[in-house]
């Protein structure tokens, strides 16, 4: 656990030093549903320029995966496991208000659990690209549906995040 905290701090410091201006803090929460259900939380910085914005967040995502037990999928906790993912997500916007279209780039790792003796767990890379749309809700609260594709726990990820 301590290694994760140190890694998060180092990535945030490095991200902050990349930007010349003083960045604004960003917080993200996103429930996920579908085959893998769970939650994503993240924090980072946004660097607002005259005509574009770079938003960098360090994210932790925990997803429930159901194991196959015979001919059917079960949703019982003893037959289930979790994907844990830690990744850096960079969003780029074409306006300083951080609304409308944006591009996504993710890089990080996800930890795959062992599956009841069928497969050993491991650590795998995350690299994905995507597109999203940002709706401003109120006082810098945003609702952001997005889709990205790449090497990750689920090849195509569709999300809905609340960012503030």
VENWOWO-V790434 format. One record per pair of residues at least 6 apart in sequence whose C-alpha atoms are under 8 Angstrom apart, sorted by the first residue. I is the first residue (numbers start at 0). J is the second residue. D is the distance in Angstrom with one decimal. If there is no record, write none. Layout:
# VENWOWO-V790434
I_J_D ; I_J_D
This chain:
# VENWOWO-V790434
7_57_7.1 ; 10_57_7.7 ; 11_43_6.6 ; 11_57_7.5 ; 14_44_7.8 ; 14_55_7.3 ; 15_22_7.0 ; 15_44_7.1 ; 18_46_6.7 ; 20_46_7.0 ; 21_46_7.3 ; 22_44_5.6 ; 22_45_5.3 ; 22_46_4.8 ; 22_47_7.4 ; 23_44_5.3 ; 23_45_5.1 ; 23_46_6.5 ; 24_42_7.3 ; 24_43_5.8 ; 24_44_4.5 ; 24_45_6.3 ; 25_42_5.5 ; 25_43_5.1 ; 25_44_5.2 ; 25_45_6.4 ; 25_54_7.8 ; 25_56_7.2 ; 25_162_7.0 ; 25_163_5.9 ; 26_40_7.6 ; 26_41_5.7 ; 26_42_4.4 ; 26_43_6.6 ; 26_56_7.8 ; 26_162_5.7 ; 26_163_5.4 ; 27_39_7.7 ; 27_40_5.5 ; 27_41_4.9 ; 27_42_6.1 ; 27_160_6.6 ; 27_161_5.8 ; 27_162_4.5 ; 27_163_6.6 ; 28_38_7.4 ; 28_39_5.6 ; 28_40_4.6 ; 28_41_6.6 ; 28_160_5.8 ; 28_161_5.5 ; 28_162_6.6 ; 29_38_5.7 ; 29_39_5.0 ; 29_40_6.5 ; 29_158_7.2 ; 29_159_6.0 ; 29_160_4.3 ; 29_161_6.2 ; 30_36_7.6 ; 30_37_6.0 ; 30_38_4.4 ; 30_39_6.3 ; 30_158_7.8 ; 30_159_7.2 ; 30_160_7.3 ; 31_37_5.1 ; 31_38_5.6 ; 31_39_7.5 ; 31_62_7.7 ; 31_158_6.5 ; 31_159_7.6 ; 34_64_7.2 ; 35_62_5.6 ; 35_63_5.5 ; 35_64_5.4 ; 35_65_7.9 ; 36_62_5.2 ; 36_63_5.2 ; 36_64_7.3 ; 37_60_7.4 ; 37_61_5.5 ; 37_62_4.2 ; 37_63_5.8 ; 38_60_5.8 ; 38_61_5.6 ; 38_62_6.6 ; 39_58_6.7 ; 39_59_5.7 ; 39_60_4.2 ; 39_61_6.5 ; 40_58_5.6 ; 40_59_5.5 ; 40_60_6.5 ; 41_56_5.9 ; 41_57_5.3 ; 41_58_4.0 ; 41_59_6.1 ; 42_56_5.0 ; 42_57_5.6 ; 42_58_6.7 ; 43_54_7.5 ; 43_55_5.5 ; 43_56_4.0 ; 43_57_5.9 ; 44_54_5.9 ; 44_55_5.5 ; 44_56_6.4 ; 45_52_6.8 ; 45_53_5.7 ; 45_54_4.1 ; 45_55_6.2 ; 46_52_5.7 ; 46_53_5.3 ; 46_54_6.3 ; 47_53_6.7 ; 47_95_5.8 ; 48_95_6.5 ; 49_94_7.7 ; 49_95_6.5 ; 50_93_6.1 ; 50_94_5.2 ; 50_95_6.0 ; 51_91_7.2 ; 51_92_5.4 ; 51_93_4.3 ; 51_94_4.7 ; 51_95_5.4 ; 52_91_5.7 ; 52_92_5.0 ; 52_93_6.6 ; 52_94_6.6 ; 52_95_5.8 ; 52_97_6.8 ; 53_89_6.9 ; 53_90_5.9 ; 53_91_4.7 ; 53_92_6.6 ; 54_89_5.6 ; 54_90_5.0 ; 54_91_6.3 ; 55_87_6.9 ; 55_88_5.7 ; 55_89_4.5 ; 55_90_6.5 ; 56_87_5.7 ; 56_88_5.3 ; 56_89_6.6 ; 57_85_7.3 ; 57_86_5.8 ; 57_87_4.6 ; 57_88_6.4 ; 58_84_7.8 ; 58_85_5.6 ; 58_86_5.4 ; 58_87_6.2 ; 58_88_7.2 ; 59_83_7.2 ; 59_84_5.6 ; 59_85_4.7 ; 59_86_6.8 ; 60_82_7.8 ; 60_83_5.8 ; 60_84_5.0 ; 60_85_6.5 ; 61_81_6.5 ; 61_82_5.7 ; 61_83_4.7 ; 61_84_6.5 ; 62_81_5.4 ; 62_82_5.1 ; 62_83_6.7 ; 63_79_7.0 ; 63_80_6.0 ; 63_81_4.6 ; 63_82_6.6 ; 64_79_5.7 ; 64_80_5.4 ; 64_81_5.7 ; 64_82_7.2 ; 65_72_6.6 ; 65_73_6.0 ; 65_74_5.5 ; 65_75_7.6 ; 65_78_6.6 ; 65_79_4.6 ; 65_80_6.6 ; 66_72_6.2 ; 66_73_6.3 ; 66_74_7.7 ; 66_78_5.5 ; 66_79_5.3 ; 66_80_7.4 ; 66_114_7.2 ; 67_73_6.4 ; 67_78_7.8 ; 68_78_7.5 ; 73_79_7.9 ; 78_115_7.8 ; 80_112_6.3 ; 80_113_7.9 ; 80_114_7.5 ; 81_111_7.4 ; 81_112_6.5 ; 82_109_6.6 ; 82_110_5.7 ; 82_111_5.4 ; 82_112_6.7 ; 82_152_7.3 ; 83_109_5.6 ; 83_110_5.2 ; 83_111_7.3 ; 84_107_7.5 ; 84_108_5.8 ; 84_109_4.0 ; 84_110_6.2 ; 85_107_5.8 ; 85_108_5.6 ; 85_109_6.3 ; 86_105_6.5 ; 86_106_5.4 ; 86_107_3.9 ; 86_108_6.2 ; 86_125_7.3 ; 87_105_5.7 ; 87_106_5.5 ; 87_107_6.1 ; 88_103_6.9 ; 88_104_5.7 ; 88_105_4.4 ; 88_106_6.7 ; 89_103_5.8 ; 89_104_5.2 ; 89_105_6.4 ; 90_101_6.3 ; 90_102_5.5 ; 90_103_4.7 ; 90_104_6.6 ; 91_101_5.4 ; 91_102_5.4 ; 91_103_6.8 ; 92_98_7.4 ; 92_99_7.8 ; 92_100_6.7 ; 92_101_4.7 ; 92_102_7.0 ; 93_100_7.6 ; 93_101_7.2 ; 97_133_6.9 ; 98_132_7.1 ; 98_133_4.6 ; 98_134_5.7 ; 98_135_6.3 ; 98_141_7.9 ; 99_132_5.1 ; 99_133_4.8 ; 99_134_6.4 ; 100_130_7.3 ; 100_131_5.8 ; 100_132_4.4 ; 100_133_6.3 ; 101_130_5.9 ; 101_131_5.3 ; 101_132_6.0 ; 101_133_7.4 ; 102_128_7.6 ; 102_129_5.8 ; 102_130_4.6 ; 102_131_6.3 ; 103_127_7.9 ; 103_128_5.5 ; 103_129_4.7 ; 103_130_5.7 ; 103_131_7.2 ; 103_147_7.3 ; 104_126_7.5 ; 104_127_5.8 ; 104_128_4.7 ; 104_129_6.5 ; 105_125_6.8 ; 105_126_5.5 ; 105_127_5.2 ; 105_128_6.5 ; 106_124_7.5 ; 106_125_5.2 ; 106_126_4.7 ; 106_127_6.9 ; 107_124_5.8 ; 107_125_4.8 ; 107_126_6.8 ; 108_122_6.5 ; 108_123_5.5 ; 108_124_4.4 ; 108_125_5.1 ; 108_151_8.0 ; 109_122_5.7 ; 109_123_5.4 ; 109_124_6.3 ; 109_125_6.7 ; 109_151_7.2 ; 109_152_6.8 ; 110_120_7.2 ; 110_121_5.7 ; 110_122_4.5 ; 110_123_6.4 ; 111_120_4.9 ; 111_121_5.1 ; 111_122_6.1 ; 111_123_7.4 ; 112_119_6.9 ; 112_120_4.2 ; 112_121_6.7 ; 113_119_4.3 ; 113_120_4.1 ; 113_121_7.8 ; 114_120_7.4 ; 123_151_7.9 ; 124_150_6.9 ; 124_151_6.9 ; 125_149_7.5 ; 125_150_5.2 ; 125_151_4.7 ; 125_152_7.8 ; 126_149_5.8 ; 126_150_5.2 ; 126_151_6.6 ; 127_147_6.3 ; 127_148_5.4 ; 127_149_4.0 ; 127_150_5.9 ; 127_151_7.2 ; 128_147_5.3 ; 128_148_5.7 ; 128_149_6.4 ; 129_145_7.2 ; 129_146_5.5 ; 129_147_3.7 ; 129_148_6.2 ; 130_145_5.7 ; 130_146_5.7 ; 130_147_6.3 ; 131_143_6.6 ; 131_144_5.8 ; 131_145_3.9 ; 131_146_6.3 ; 132_143_5.6 ; 132_144_5.9 ; 132_145_6.4 ; 133_141_6.3 ; 133_142_5.9 ; 133_143_4.5 ; 133_144_7.0 ; 134_141_5.5 ; 134_142_5.2 ; 134_143_6.2 ; 135_141_4.5 ; 135_142_6.4 ; 136_142_6.6 ; 139_163_5.9 ; 140_161_7.1 ; 140_162_5.8 ; 140_163_4.6 ; 141_160_8.0 ; 141_161_5.7 ; 141_162_5.1 ; 141_163_6.3 ; 142_159_7.1 ; 142_160_5.9 ; 142_161_4.9 ; 142_162_6.6 ; 143_158_7.9 ; 143_159_5.5 ; 143_160_5.1 ; 143_161_6.4 ; 143_162_7.5 ; 144_157_7.5 ; 144_158_5.6 ; 144_159_4.3 ; 144_160_6.4 ; 145_157_5.8 ; 145_158_5.3 ; 145_159_6.4 ; 146_155_7.1 ; 146_156_5.6 ; 146_157_4.5 ; 146_158_6.3 ; 147_155_5.9 ; 147_156_5.3 ; 147_157_6.7 ; 148_154_5.7 ; 148_155_4.5 ; 148_156_6.3 ; 149_155_6.8
